[in-house]
C-alpha cells in the first residue's frame, strides 16, 4: 500500500535556526521559503535532499499542536514520517479496517504539498506518527 517516503517531519522551535544547522553543519543547499499554514497551526519549510525532503515545522499560534511536542522535546526532533499512497481514502479505510486510529475526524485535509493527507496514531505504528499523503501528480 505505501509508496515512496515523501518526507520526514521535524518539529523545531525555530525554522530559521534549523535552516542554519542544515545549511552550515550538514551542507544542505536547497530550501523552500518559510510559509504559514494557520489551519494546521504550523510554519513550514522544506529542506530538499537528493532522495527526499525534511519538513521543518514550527508552531504557528497558541493552539498549534507542535507546542505539546516541543514541551516534551524543547530542542525539537523527529515529529513524523510521510509516505505517499495512491488513494488516500482507500488508505484511510484500510488503516481503520486493520484497527488503526486515524487522527482527527479521519477526513483527509490538505497538507503542505497541496494534496490530501491523514495521520495514523503512533501507538499503531511502532511509536512513530505516520502521515499518509495522496501521491502528487507526476510522482
Backbone as CSV, one residue per row, in Angstrom:
resi,resn,N_x,N_y,N_z,CA_x,CA_y,CA_z,C_x,C_y,C_z
1,UNK,0.813,-1.196,0.000,0.000,0.000,0.000,0.856,1.258,0.000
2,UNK,1.844,1.379,0.927,2.603,2.628,0.962,3.547,2.701,-0.226
3,UNK,3.736,3.920,-0.671,4.679,4.182,-1.746,5.967,4.733,-1.179
4,UNK,6.557,5.632,-1.911,7.865,6.141,-1.511,7.757,7.039,-0.275
5,UNK,8.867,7.112,0.446,8.980,8.062,1.548,8.989,9.450,0.934
6,UNK,8.039,10.285,1.321,7.989,11.633,0.770,8.831,12.590,1.589
7,UNK,8.659,12.560,2.909,9.458,13.436,3.760,9.464,12.944,5.203
8,UNK,10.383,13.513,5.964,10.447,13.321,7.408,10.136,14.666,8.039
9,UNK,9.145,14.687,8.908,8.763,15.913,9.593,9.600,16.104,10.845
10,UNK,10.146,17.298,10.988,10.972,17.627,12.142,10.391,18.877,12.800
11,UNK,9.948,18.727,14.040,9.445,19.870,14.806,10.630,20.666,15.324
12,UNK,10.485,21.984,15.313,11.563,22.858,15.751,10.985,24.108,16.402
13,UNK,11.662,24.633,17.415,11.204,25.897,17.976,11.520,27.070,17.043
14,UNK,12.430,26.876,16.075,12.807,27.949,15.151,13.243,27.379,13.805
15,UNK,12.420,27.577,12.797,12.803,27.148,11.453,14.079,27.849,11.022
16,UNK,14.202,29.135,11.313,15.400,29.880,10.904,16.665,29.253,11.476
17,UNK,16.637,28.874,12.745,17.809,28.237,13.356,18.054,26.844,12.771
18,UNK,16.981,26.118,12.486,17.138,24.791,11.897,17.716,24.873,10.490
19,UNK,17.282,25.859,9.715,17.845,26.046,8.369,19.346,26.287,8.466
20,UNK,19.758,27.099,9.426,21.196,27.352,9.607,21.938,26.043,9.895
21,UNK,21.360,25.193,10.751,22.001,23.926,11.080,22.121,23.040,9.837
22,UNK,21.008,22.866,9.108,21.051,22.008,7.922,22.010,22.574,6.870
23,UNK,22.082,23.889,6.752,22.965,24.527,5.771,24.420,24.505,6.235
24,UNK,24.681,25.029,7.440,26.056,25.247,7.887,26.748,23.993,8.415
25,UNK,25.982,23.092,9.013,26.593,21.890,9.590,26.481,20.696,8.645
26,UNK,25.294,20.504,8.060,25.084,19.336,7.213,25.303,19.604,5.723
27,UNK,25.407,20.872,5.332,25.717,21.202,3.948,24.544,21.199,2.989
28,UNK,23.320,21.242,3.493,22.157,21.318,2.600,22.192,22.647,1.850
29,UNK,21.733,22.617,0.603,21.820,23.825,-0.226,20.485,24.298,-0.780
30,UNK,19.445,23.503,-0.652,18.169,23.868,-1.258,17.061,23.846,-0.210
31,UNK,16.407,24.988,-0.051,15.331,25.164,0.928,14.172,25.895,0.266
32,UNK,12.948,25.553,0.655,11.815,26.357,0.224,11.728,27.586,1.124
33,UNK,10.957,28.547,0.701,10.653,29.680,1.578,9.788,29.182,2.722
34,UNK,9.907,29.800,3.867,9.062,29.508,5.030,7.675,30.099,4.767
35,UNK,6.625,29.317,5.045,5.273,29.830,4.896,4.394,29.314,6.024
36,UNK,3.277,30.010,6.233,2.379,29.630,7.326,1.227,28.779,6.800
37,UNK,0.804,27.864,7.663,-0.401,27.077,7.435,-1.263,27.214,8.697
38,UNK,-1.957,28.341,8.824,-2.716,28.606,10.057,-3.721,27.512,10.404
39,UNK,-4.338,26.908,9.384,-5.331,25.861,9.645,-4.706,24.618,10.265
40,UNK,-3.401,24.418,10.076,-2.678,23.301,10.681,-1.928,23.744,11.939
41,UNK,-1.810,25.059,12.135,-1.107,25.580,13.300,0.404,25.493,13.188
42,UNK,0.922,25.588,11.954,2.366,25.468,11.765,2.912,26.451,10.730
43,UNK,4.190,26.771,10.912,5.029,27.344,9.874,5.737,26.161,9.238
44,UNK,6.020,26.230,7.953,6.626,25.113,7.237,7.760,25.597,6.345
45,UNK,8.789,24.782,6.239,9.882,24.989,5.295,10.415,23.606,4.943
46,UNK,10.669,23.362,3.680,11.228,22.078,3.271,12.704,22.217,2.946
47,UNK,13.482,21.235,3.419,14.879,21.076,3.055,14.881,20.031,1.945
48,UNK,15.329,20.413,0.755,15.356,19.489,-0.370,16.639,18.671,-0.349
49,UNK,16.483,17.357,-0.376,17.610,16.434,-0.407,17.529,15.618,-1.700
50,UNK,18.600,14.968,-2.097,18.560,14.209,-3.353,17.489,13.120,-3.391
51,UNK,17.176,12.508,-2.241,16.253,11.378,-2.246,14.942,11.607,-1.502
52,UNK,14.794,12.730,-0.815,13.558,13.027,-0.086,13.599,14.480,0.375
53,UNK,12.736,14.842,1.291,12.733,16.169,1.894,12.647,16.036,3.410
54,UNK,13.130,17.070,4.098,12.895,17.239,5.523,11.882,18.369,5.632
55,UNK,10.782,18.133,6.323,9.782,19.168,6.543,10.027,19.759,7.928
56,UNK,10.467,21.003,7.968,10.646,21.701,9.238,9.319,22.328,9.615
57,UNK,8.847,22.052,10.823,7.575,22.603,11.284,7.784,23.313,12.616
58,UNK,7.295,24.530,12.669,7.409,25.401,13.845,5.998,25.805,14.252
59,UNK,5.728,25.960,15.538,4.386,26.347,15.961,3.941,27.679,15.349
60,UNK,2.668,27.719,14.978,2.029,28.942,14.492,0.789,29.151,15.356
61,UNK,0.823,30.169,16.164,-0.318,30.461,17.030,-0.297,29.661,18.319
62,UNK,-1.136,30.086,19.244,-1.185,29.485,20.575,-1.769,28.080,20.585
63,UNK,-2.591,27.737,19.590,-3.252,26.435,19.562,-2.497,25.403,18.734
64,UNK,-1.286,25.712,18.335,-0.515,24.794,17.494,-0.298,23.463,18.197
65,UNK,-0.536,22.345,17.494,-0.265,21.036,18.100,1.227,20.807,18.342
66,UNK,2.068,21.612,17.739,3.517,21.456,17.891,3.979,21.918,19.275
67,UNK,3.212,22.789,19.930,3.588,23.225,21.285,3.725,22.041,22.240
68,UNK,2.787,21.098,22.170,2.838,19.931,23.046,4.074,19.080,22.789
69,UNK,4.404,18.913,21.517,5.602,18.139,21.164,6.846,18.832,21.701
70,UNK,6.926,20.155,21.512,8.107,20.899,21.958,8.191,20.993,23.479
71,UNK,7.044,20.890,24.173,7.083,20.880,25.636,7.835,19.642,26.128
72,UNK,7.685,18.535,25.409,8.373,17.295,25.772,9.770,17.212,25.164
73,UNK,9.982,17.943,24.075,11.250,17.921,23.330,11.642,19.361,23.014
74,UNK,12.127,20.119,24.000,12.333,21.558,23.838,13.238,21.966,22.670
75,UNK,14.165,21.105,22.283,15.042,21.437,21.164,14.481,20.956,19.833
76,UNK,13.323,20.291,19.869,12.720,19.759,18.657,13.102,18.316,18.441
77,UNK,12.742,17.795,17.273,13.080,16.419,16.946,12.162,15.854,15.894
78,UNK,12.390,14.573,15.569,11.561,13.933,14.553,10.121,13.910,15.014
79,UNK,9.239,14.427,14.205,7.825,14.508,14.528,7.026,13.415,13.828
80,UNK,7.291,13.185,12.533,6.551,12.174,11.781,7.324,11.755,10.539
81,UNK,6.886,10.647,9.951,7.356,10.247,8.626,6.151,10.243,7.707
82,UNK,6.386,10.598,6.449,5.288,10.704,5.492,5.545,9.806,4.291
83,UNK,4.561,8.957,4.012,4.616,8.064,2.865,3.518,8.431,1.878
84,UNK,3.816,8.273,0.610,2.818,8.506,-0.431,1.940,7.268,-0.592
85,UNK,0.671,7.489,-0.903,-0.262,6.407,-1.227,-1.002,6.800,-2.504
86,UNK,-1.445,5.788,-3.245,-2.160,6.057,-4.500,-3.554,6.618,-4.264
87,UNK,-4.209,6.203,-3.184,-5.595,6.597,-2.920,-5.753,6.833,-1.424
88,UNK,-5.842,8.087,-1.022,-5.868,8.447,0.399,-7.111,7.882,1.104
89,UNK,-8.248,7.851,0.427,-9.472,7.322,1.048,-9.353,5.814,1.250
90,UNK,-8.843,5.118,0.252,-8.640,3.671,0.392,-7.631,3.383,1.498
91,UNK,-6.585,4.202,1.587,-5.577,4.021,2.643,-6.193,4.244,4.017
92,UNK,-6.993,5.297,4.156,-7.671,5.559,5.437,-8.575,4.396,5.821
93,UNK,-9.368,3.947,4.876,-10.298,2.857,5.164,-9.549,1.575,5.521
94,UNK,-8.420,1.332,4.854,-7.598,0.168,5.145,-7.010,0.253,6.555
95,UNK,-6.526,1.442,6.923,-5.977,1.623,8.275,-7.049,1.344,9.318
96,UNK,-8.219,1.900,9.128,-9.316,1.678,10.076,-9.719,0.207,10.133
97,UNK,-9.791,-0.452,8.974,-10.178,-1.868,8.929,-9.172,-2.734,9.684
98,UNK,-7.927,-2.282,9.737,-6.876,-3.024,10.439,-6.763,-2.619,11.904
99,UNK,-7.715,-1.776,12.364,-7.760,-1.394,13.770,-6.891,-0.208,14.148
100,UNK,-6.362,0.496,13.172,-5.513,1.659,13.455,-6.360,2.907,13.686
101,UNK,-5.843,3.793,14.510,-6.522,5.049,14.798,-6.037,6.126,13.840
102,UNK,-6.977,6.632,13.035,-6.694,7.767,12.170,-7.054,9.006,12.979
103,UNK,-6.110,9.924,13.108,-6.303,11.089,13.970,-7.335,12.070,13.410
104,UNK,-7.859,12.889,14.313,-8.865,13.880,13.932,-10.162,13.199,13.555
105,UNK,-10.859,13.789,12.606,-12.130,13.219,12.151,-11.923,12.045,11.206
106,UNK,-10.706,11.912,10.707,-10.431,10.882,9.714,-10.611,11.375,8.299
107,UNK,-11.237,12.545,8.175,-11.375,13.123,6.838,-10.035,13.727,6.435
108,UNK,-9.551,13.417,5.230,-8.280,13.983,4.795,-8.354,15.512,4.762
109,UNK,-7.218,16.117,5.084,-7.098,17.564,4.976,-5.945,17.855,4.032
110,UNK,-5.863,19.069,3.566,-4.814,19.416,2.616,-3.522,19.694,3.381
111,UNK,-2.468,18.983,2.997,-1.170,19.115,3.648,-0.285,20.140,2.954
112,UNK,0.962,20.194,3.387,1.908,21.202,2.906,2.250,21.056,1.429
113,UNK,2.045,19.877,0.849,2.295,19.691,-0.582,1.054,19.964,-1.429
114,UNK,-0.029,20.400,-0.770,-1.244,20.735,-1.504,-2.092,19.541,-1.892
115,UNK,-1.854,18.399,-1.261,-2.637,17.189,-1.536,-3.226,16.669,-0.223
116,UNK,-4.272,15.834,-0.289,-4.894,15.317,0.930,-3.949,14.421,1.737
117,UNK,-4.052,14.571,3.072,-3.240,13.784,3.993,-4.091,13.312,5.168
118,UNK,-3.623,12.231,5.805,-4.164,11.777,7.086,-2.974,11.420,7.970
119,UNK,-3.224,11.336,9.275,-2.198,10.912,10.225,-2.708,9.691,10.972
120,UNK,-1.798,8.724,11.179,-2.132,7.499,11.903,-1.387,7.527,13.234
121,UNK,-2.104,7.218,14.304,-1.588,7.333,15.671,-0.326,6.495,15.867
122,UNK,0.655,7.068,16.579,1.901,6.339,16.837,1.714,4.994,17.541
123,UNK,0.692,4.864,18.384,0.504,3.601,19.112,0.247,2.435,18.165
124,UNK,-0.218,2.733,16.964,-0.490,1.699,15.977,0.637,1.545,14.955
125,UNK,1.649,2.401,15.045,2.707,2.448,14.037,4.099,2.300,14.648
126,UNK,4.213,1.481,15.680,5.513,1.233,16.289,6.116,2.454,16.960
127,UNK,5.253,3.355,17.446,5.729,4.539,18.152,6.030,5.735,17.265
128,UNK,5.730,5.628,15.978,6.013,6.723,15.039,4.704,7.289,14.509
129,UNK,4.554,8.615,14.566,3.417,9.264,13.925,3.624,9.151,12.420
130,UNK,2.651,8.564,11.728,2.757,8.348,10.284,1.747,9.229,9.567
131,UNK,2.259,9.998,8.617,1.420,10.771,7.714,1.339,10.001,6.405
132,UNK,0.124,9.817,5.907,-0.072,9.259,4.581,-0.597,10.374,3.706
133,UNK,0.009,10.534,2.539,-0.419,11.612,1.637,-0.746,11.053,0.270
134,UNK,-1.761,11.638,-0.341,-2.116,11.291,-1.720,-0.902,11.568,-2.588
135,UNK,-0.517,10.599,-3.400,0.650,10.757,-4.266,0.426,11.955,-5.198
136,UNK,1.355,12.909,-5.186,1.205,14.070,-6.074,1.282,13.652,-7.545
137,UNK,0.641,14.428,-8.393,0.715,14.185,-9.835,2.175,14.164,-10.256
138,UNK,2.528,13.234,-11.109,3.870,13.175,-11.647,4.865,12.393,-10.803
139,UNK,4.428,11.854,-9.664,5.349,11.060,-8.818,5.225,9.602,-9.146
